[in-house]
Amino acid sequence: MKTILLLGAIESFCDVVEDLHEAGYKTVVCDYYPDAPAKKISDFFSDDSTTDEEAVYGLAVKYKVDGIMCAFSDRNIPTCHNVAKRLGLRDYYTDELVPLVTNKIAQKKFLQDKGFNTVKSRTLKENFSDNEISDFDFPVVIKPVDASGSKGVIVCYSINEVREHVGETLSEGALDKEHFMIEEFYDTDEISVTGWVKGGICHTTCMYDLRKVPSRKWTPGTEIFPSKYTDGCLEGVSDLMQRLVTAFGVTDGPVTGQLFMGDRGVKVNEFIVRLCGGSPYMYTEYLGGPNLAVMTANLLTGQENDYSFMNTFTSKNRGITVYQCCAYVGERGRIYYGFTEEDVKRVVPECVHFQTYYPSGINVETIPTDGKLIARMFVETDKPDVLTFESVINRLEKVVIIRNENGENIADFHHLDTPVDMNPKIDHYFE
């Protein structure tokens, strides 16, 4: 039985651990969050930081792991790559690739030098002058240069607001806390495109839509798959993904392209070489494709993967729409469930996947900026114009009760400001 080390143990790692167990792997997880839930279900765990290279190296040696997976965070890539190299383990990163996928300054310059269409951006320090951004129209987006998971990403509507929030953005940087990026705010649709690369050839596995909560901080709202752009833009987007894979020199493994789709063309926001954060790796399997987490583990441990899907599987829309619906809490303390899976499916019979990540009665010790993820649900419909995302959330709010120690319901379903628009802004791919 092969053993794989996962760098992280927060909620989404529970799904990965369960999938790897089902595939016959033993798992080791490490995470400095004491209440990280995947520790409860993994074969072995550690409270070490995922960016502490010596600690991770020690864990890999102690448990004689056969592979190391950074999974959902760019900041873990250097540790993953360096430890794998020291131990002679398989790895789909190179010394040249690592800085390009972990530093937004390096990646943005690389994309522009290679001729990819990107949003206007600039790298600044905290004490920037007004003249340095006088050519930007507001609003703008500021972000750390080496963070992931939308940490520190803030929308600003004036130069004064940039100055007000830049300290918070800089604090989220992994290593570089002196520089930040400012970008034009391209007010349009955002999609993500997952793919699998074999021998330098990329096969698109899923396109999905992203909706953020309307706030200054880039807070996740929902993800909807397959994307409303799948049918009209799949061929063009797949060609773009292949160009990205070739430019970055990726030969094998999971990749994701984050794209803006609008009347000024398709713009590349970011190119990711790992499993994309959260649950998106699950979307492909739900649509009839492979499990990308298991494929990644197989690649890293030298196990055979079945690549026949690259000739047969297509991520084209199958006449269904799936909403990801997540419940969060925003305060520390003990939480208690006032609902069951049966309650959810009674009120929302279209729910096809249900997962809670913590047991009732647990003491929640850490709260991320966008809230602690407690439950995840997939809701499927073939009539999104009738069963809208908003109507699903309204139903779920009536049954998903998460109480604090005072008996108050603190469940939060990150509300959107406008109804989800299921109509594409463009009906064909263009740059």
N, C-alpha and C positions, 0 to 999 in steps of 0.2 A: 504493500500500500504506500503510495507516494504521499509526502507531506509538503504542504505549501504554506509559506508565511505571508500573511496579509498585513499591509501597513495601514492600519486603521481598524476601528471596531464600532463606529457609530451605527446608526439605525440601518442604513442601506447595506452594511456589511452582513447583517443577519441574513438577508436574501442570498448573498454570495456564499456564505458559510453553509447554509442549508443546501444550496445547489451543488456545492463541491462535495459535501458529505454524501449526497445522493449519487454523485458520480464516482464515489469510492476513494475520496481523498481524506487524509487527516489534515486538520487546519491548526495553525498557530496565529493568533492575532495580537497586535500590540497597539496601545493607545494610552495617552496620558490622562484622558478623561476617566475618572474612577468609575462612573456609572455607564460607560459605553456598553450597550446591550449585547453585542456579539460575543463579548467575553463569557457570557453565561452559557452559550451554546457551542463555542469552539472547544476543540480537544485540549488546547493549551492556550494560555494568555499571559500577557505581561503588561505592566503599567508604564513601560518605557515609552518615550516620545518616538514618533515615527521618523523624526528628522535627526535623531541621535545615532549617527552611523555606527559608533562602536557598540552601543547597546544592541542595535539591530544585528550587527555582525555576531555578537555573542549569542543572541537568540537563535540565529541561523545555524551556528555551530552546535549549540546545546541540543537542538531538536533534529539535527541532521536533515535539514530541509532540502527538498529537491528543486525548489523554485521560490522566487520572491515576487509578489504582485503588489504594485503601488496602488492599483485600483483607481480611486476617485479623486486624487489630489495631485496637482502638478508639483507641489512643494515636497512630495515624497519621492519624486522621480530621481533626483541625485542620489539619495540614500539607496534606493532600490538598485540603481545602475552600479554604483560603486561597490556595494556589498556583493552583488552577483559577480562582478568582475574579480573581486578578491577571492571568491570561492570557486571560480570557474563554472558558475551556473549559467544557464541560457538566459538571454536578455535580448529584447528587441530594440534597445537603445544603443546609440553610439556616442562617443565623446563629443562629436560635432553636433549631434541632434539635441542632446540634453539642454544646452542653453537656449536653443531656438524654441523649445516647447515649455520652458519654465520662466522665461523672461519676456515680458510683453514688449519692451523696447526692442530687443533683438529680433523678436518675431515680426513686429510691425515693419521694421526696416527691411527684413528679409522678404516679406510679402511684397512690399512696394518695389524693391530692387528686382524682383522676379516678375513684375508686371501685373500682379493681382489687384483687383479693384477693392480698395479699403476705404473706410471713413477717414476724414481728415483728422490728424492727431499731432500731438507734440509732447515732448518730455520736458518737465519743469522741476524746479526745486521749490521748497516752501516759500522762500523769499523772492518769488518771481516778481517781475515788474508788469504793470498794466500793459505796456507796449508789447510784451511777449505774447499776449493773447488778444491783442486789439483786432486781429483779423478773423476772430471766431464770432459767429452768431450764436446768441443764447436762445434756448438752454444748451448746456454742454454736459458731458459726463466726465467725472474724474474717477480714476481707479489706481490701485497700487500697480507696480510694475511686475510683481512676482507673486501675486496671490491667486487663488482659485475659488470656485464656489460663490462668485459674486461678492466676496468679502471686500468691504471698503469702496464699493461702487456707488457713487452718489450723483444724482442729477442736480445741477446748479443753474440758477436763472440769472445770475449776475456775477460780476467779478467779486463783489463783496461776499457773496455766498461761497464762491470758490475758496476765498481766504478763510471763511468761517469753518468750512468742513474739511479742509485739506489735512489738518492734523489727524483727524479720524481716519482718513484714507491712508495716510502714511503709516499709521500704527498697525494696519493690517498687512503691511509688507512682510514677506517671509525673511528675506535677508537685506534687501535694499529699502531702508526707511528714510532715505534722503530724496528720492525721486518719485514723481507720480506722473501719470499720463492724463492729458486732457484730450477729449475727442468731441467731434461734432455729434449732436444728438440727431440721429437719423430716425425720425418718427415714423416707423413703418413696422411691418411684421418681422418677427425673428423666428427662424427655424433652426433645428439641429439635424445633421445628417450623420448617421452612424454607418460605419463600413468595416469590412474585414479585408486585410491585405495578405496576399499569398504570392510570394515571388515578385513583389513590386506591382502586382495587379490588384486594384481595389474593386470590391463588389459592394454596392450600396445595400445595406440591410434594413434601414428604416429612415424615414423622414418624419419629424414630428414638430408640431407648433409649440412655441413657448409664449406664455402670457405672464407678465409681471404685475405685481400689485402696484397701484399708482401711489408712489411715495418717493421721497428723495432718495431713499436707499433702495437698491435693486433687490427687491424681495420677491421670491418665487410665488407665482399665483397658481398656474396649472400647466400641465403639458397634455397635448391632445395628439393622438396618433391614429392612423397615418395622417401626415400633414395634408392640409387642403391644397398644397402645392404639388403633391405627389404625382398625380396624373398628368398635369400640364408641364411640369418642370423636371421630372425624374431623369430624363435622358441628359439634359443640359447640366443639371446638378451633379450627376454621376461623372460626367466628363470633367467638371470642375474638381471634384474629389480626386480623380485620377491625376490631374495636373498638380494638385497639392501634394499628393503622395510621391509623385516623381520628383517634384522640386525639393521636398524635404528629405528624400532618400530613404523613405520607409520601405522596408522589404517584407515585413511580416507583422501581423498583430492587429489589434483594434485601433480604429481612428474615428474621430468625430470632427465635422466641420460646423462651426456656428456661423450662420449667414443671415444677412438682412435682405429682405425681398421687398422691393418697392419701385416707384416710378423713376428713380434714378439708377435703376439696375440692381443686380445682385452684388452685394459687397461682402467680402470675407471679414468677419469679426475676429475669429480665432480658429486655429487648427490645433487639435488635441490628439496626442498619441497615447492613449490609455482608454480604459472603460470610462465613459462619461458619467459624471457624478449622479448618484441616486439610482433610480430604477430604469433608465432608458435601455440598458442591456437586456431587460426583460421583454421589451416591446417586440423585438425581432422574433423571439420564441413564441410569443403570444400570436403573432401573425403567421406562424407555421414555419419559421426559420430556426436556425440553431441557437443554442444557449451560448452567448458570447463570453460569459464568465468562465464556463467550463472549457471552451475553446482556448481561452487565454491561459488557463492553468495547464491544459494539455501542451500548448506550445512551449511554456516555460519549463515544463518537466520532461519534455521529450516524448510525450505520448502522441499516438496517432490521432489526427483530426479527420473527420469525414468532410471533405470539401466538395462533395457532389452538389451541395446546395448552390454553389457558385454557377452551376450550369442550369439549375432548375428553379431556384427561389427568386421571386421578384417581390419587392416591397410595395407594389402598386395597390391602390385602394381597393378593398374587397367589398365596398358598399357598406362598411361599418365605420363608426367613429367611437373611439375609446377616450373617456376623460379620466385623467388621474386626479383623484380628490384626496387631499391630505389634511389631517387634523393636527394642530399644534397646541402647545401651551406656552405661555410667556412668563411664568413665574416659578420660582423654586419652591420646593416643599413636596409633601406627599400628595399623590394623585389617586383618585378612586374612580373606577369605571361604573357608569350607570347604564351601560348598554352591552349587548352581545352581538356577535356576528349575525345571529338569527334575527335580532331586532333590525339591524341594518338592511338585511335582505328582504325583510317583510315590508319595510318602507320604500326601499329601492331594489325591487326584484331584478333590475338590470345590472346589479353589482356582480361582477364575475371574478373579482379578486379582493380579498380582505386580509389585512395583516396589522396586528398591533405589535409594537416593539418592546413594550415594558409590561410587567405584571401589575395588576391593580394593587395599590397600597405602597408602591415603591416611592422612595424619596428622590425626587428629581433634583440633582445637585448643580448641574450646569445648564445655562440657557443661552444658546447662540443668538446672534443679533436678530435673525428672522424667526426665532421661536424653536422650541424643542419638538421635533417630529414624533408624534405618538402613534398615529395610525395612517395607513395608506390603503386606498381603495381604487379599483378600476371599474368604471361603469361603461357598459357598451350599449350603443343604440344604432339602429339603421335609419333613424329619423331624427337627426340632430336639430332640425328645425322645429320639432315637436318637443323632444326631450333635450332641452338646452342645458348647458353647464350650470347656469344660474338656478334653474329649477331643481337640478340634482342637489346643489349645495343647500338650497332652501329645505329640501326634504331631510338631508343628512343632519342639518342643524337641529331638527326637531327630535332626533333620536340619539345622536352621538353626544353623550353627556360625560364630561370629565370634570370631576369635582375636586376642589382643594380641601384642606382640612377644615375650612369654615363652611363647607357644603355648597360653595358657589360654583356654578358651571363656568369653567375657564377654557373650554374648547374653542379653538379659533380656526376658521377656514379661510384665511387670507383672501378677502373679497376683492374682486375686480371692480373698476369704476364704470365700465361699460360692458354690455353684453358681448360675448365671444362672437366675433364676425367669422362665419364659416365660408365667406367668399374671398377668393384670392385677390390681392391687389394687382397682380399681373397674371395673365393666363398663359404665358410662355416664358421660357428662360431667355434672358438677355443680360449682357454686361455693359 
